C-alpha cells in the first residue's frame, strides 16, 4: 500500500517541478484553442459582400433565440442580411447555427475573451461579426 | 359507388374519383406535384405512381387513373420508392438548388419530397437551367430555373381564371412555361399561379425576401374589399401583414383570390395610417387625446340631437353596424344610412316590392352548376372577380350558356360561347324587359302564382324584341335566344352587381332583374338563383341590419342635400371618402362645409377627413374581430391578426366609448354584440357564433325563397343623345378608394385613365398615353387615355376610384354623361 502511495505522490511532486505545470499564467500567456473550439461567431466575407444569404436557418435553429436576421434585396437582386445580430448574453455557444448554415457563412472563432462593461456591447452587429 | 382496397383499407368512393382522391379519402398519403383539387387531372409529374394489382407490370399514375370496382392498390413498395426517387432525381438534374435564397424554401413540395425520399445525390448529370427571370411586372416573380413543369399555373390561368397567360413552349429538355411571345407577364395579376406553384418558380414579389414561411403566423379572416367574402389567410410577422397565404380549406372561394385580395393587403401596414385622433383648432387639424375628441363629439351631437346624421361605409362588421345603430338611437336621430342609400337603395326597394326579400336567393357554389347565366353589366367581373371565376368554371366545365347584358365588352363577354347583348348606355332595363316580353309572348314560362301579371304584360307591350333591338342596338334574335335558354335551363343564374359607381336606374334594374327571375322561376328554385352582389365587404350585412333611415328620416342623398342647405348641425361619416367616391362632388362639398360639426372616422386622412372637425383613427379588417355577411348571405368571422398602429381603435371600441358617453350601455365584446344583433335581425334569429364554422353560415339556408311573387312593371331607360358618352364603373384592380393606399393594385394601375374604344381613338387621333380632356356640364376631367377594344363606338369609360380625376364633379348619378373630348 505504501508503495502505491509513494508512486502517486511522486507524480504529484513531479508536476510541481518547473516545466511540468499544466496551467498557464493567463492573461500573460494564452492557450492555443483547438480548431473545434466554439468561441465568438464570425461571418465569413467574400470579395464584395458577406457570404450569408439571409436564409433564416440560424435564427430558426438557435435554442437561445439570440440571432436576429432581417433579409432584403440588394442592388444586384440578391438576398442579403440587412441586419445580422447576435446577442451574446443569450448565446449558449452550442454551435447549431454554424451547423445549420447551408452556405458556410458562419464560423465560430477561437476568441473567448468576451467580457465587457456595458450590456449593449454584447450585441454583435453585422459589422463586428464580419472580420 | 365503387369499392376498392388501398393499402389494405377498404374504401368506397364515387365512380368519378381517381385513385389519388380515393386514397385521400381513406387517409392514405400519396405524394403529388402536379395535382390540385380544383384543377382537372393532368399527370405531368409522375410522382404519384402506385401499384395496382389488376394492372401489374407497370406503375400507374394515381392522380389520373379512375377507380374501378375491386381495384387493389398499393401505394408504397420498394419499387415505388425507387421510381419516385428517380423521378425526383430527374427533376433535380436541371432544377437550380438555391433553397437558401428561394422564398418557397420551407413549404416547397419538391424540397419536402427530396427530403422524404432522401435524394442527397444525383446519378444523372445535366446542365442547370439558366433562363432569364421575369422582372418586368411588379407583382409576380417568375423564375423558370426553378420550374418543374407541372403545368399548374397554365391550367389554373385557363381553367379557373379564364385568362390564359401561360403556355408550355418548346419541346423536350428546352420546354418551359412562357407567356405570349415570351414577353413577360402582363395580366390581371390575380396571383392564382402564385398560389398553385408547388416550387419557387412563381412567387409574390411584394413578399420577396420578407420572411420564411415558418416564421409567419397564419390568421384566417375575410377580405375587406368586395362583397364576395373570400377567406384571406393573413401571414403576419412583426405585427405586419406580410403576405396572403394559400388556403383552399376555409371559406367559399376555394383558395381563389383576385389582385385585390392577394396583393391589396398592404394598406393595412401603410405608414400613412391615422394614429391619433385629430381635432380642428384654429383651422388646422391637430393631434388630440381620445378623451378630448370623444367629449367634443358627445357634446356636439347631444346639442344637435335630431338635426344630426350618420353616414357609414359598408366595410364595418355587423357588430359595428349594430353599435352604430344604437349610437344614432342614443343621439336621437333617425338620419342613419350607409353608402347603399346613395347607390343601391332603389335596388333593394325594387327587390322588396317584387320578391319581398333583399338578398341573393342562392349561394356561390350553386352558380358553378348553372346551365344558363345572365350577367347584367359587364362590370360584374371587375367588381366581383372571384365570383367571375365561378362563372368561368360554369362556362368551361359545365358548358353553361353565358349571356351578358352590357354597354361594353369585358372579361365575361370574351368567355367561350358567351353572348353579349351590347346595348347603348343606360338601356339595360329595356333589354331585360324585352326578354320578359319574349318569355310571356311565346308562352315559354309558367305564370301561376305570379301577381300583377296583367298590368305587367300590358306594360311590356312596348318592349317587343324588335322595338328594343331598334332602340338599344341589340340583336333581336339574340334576345329571343336568351329568353328561350333562360326559360328552358334547369339551373339559371341572374347576376347583378351594385356599387357606388352604379347609382343610376338602380330601382328599375332591381325590379327588372326580379321580374325576370320570377318569370323563369330562378328565385327560390334549388340550383338557380338571383345573385345580388354588393360592392363592399359587408354591403349585405348593412342591408340585413337595416343601417337605413328610420321612418320619415333622411337617407344619404337627403342628408347631403339638407346639410347643403345648412339644416344639419352635426354629421358623422364612418369609413367613407364621400368627396371622392360619392356622385355629385359639389353637393358633398357644400354639405360638409355647411354642416356645423363633422366627424370622420377612417383609416387615412382622406379628402373628406381633411374637411372634418374631428377625425378618429379606425382599424382595418385585419385588426378586427367580428362578422361580415357576404353577397350570398354567408356570415363569416373575421379574426384580428395584428394590432392597430398608434392609438387607432376599432370602430367597435370607438362606438362603445361614444355610447357610454351618452350614458347608454354597450355590449362589452363582439360576441355579446352578435348575440344581441342576431336576436333583432330578420334571418339571423337562429344564428349563433358557434354555428359559423370554417365555411361560414348562410342565413335563410342555401336557397332563400321569395316571400312574395309580384311582377312590377318597370319603364326602360332613355338613350342619351350625344356623340361621346362617358360611363363610369369599377376597375378590376381597385375597389372603392381603399385600394389606392395598397401597393399591389397601385403598382398595376396607379393613376386614373379615360378608356377609348379603338374606333373612337382612331377618329379622335388619340393614342395610348395621350392626355385628354373631357368637358361636361359641371366641369371637366383630365387624364391619360387608354385605348382598348372593350368599348363600342361613342362610349368612353373612366374608373371612379381616383381622387385626382375628380370624376364626381361631372358624375352625379346619371347612366351616361355627355362629354366633349379634346386633347
HADDOCK unambig.tbl for C-alpha pairs under 7 A between the chains (distance, minus, plus):
assign (segid A and resid 53 and name CA) (segid B and resid 100 and name CA) 6.87 0.50 0.50
assign (segid A and resid 53 and name CA) (segid B and resid 101 and name CA) 6.39 0.50 0.50
assign (segid A and resid 55 and name CA) (segid B and resid 100 and name CA) 4.87 0.50 0.50
assign (segid A and resid 55 and name CA) (segid B and resid 101 and name CA) 5.97 0.50 0.50
assign (segid A and resid 71 and name CA) (segid B and resid 209 and name CA) 5.94 0.50 0.50
assign (segid A and resid 71 and name CA) (segid B and resid 210 and name CA) 6.46 0.50 0.50
assign (segid A and resid 72 and name CA) (segid B and resid 209 and name CA) 5.51 0.50 0.50
assign (segid A and resid 72 and name CA) (segid B and resid 210 and name CA) 6.70 0.50 0.50
assign (segid A and resid 73 and name CA) (segid B and resid 209 and name CA) 6.87 0.50 0.50
assign (segid A and resid 79 and name CA) (segid B and resid 101 and name CA) 6.28 0.50 0.50
assign (segid A and resid 79 and name CA) (segid B and resid 209 and name CA) 6.61 0.50 0.50
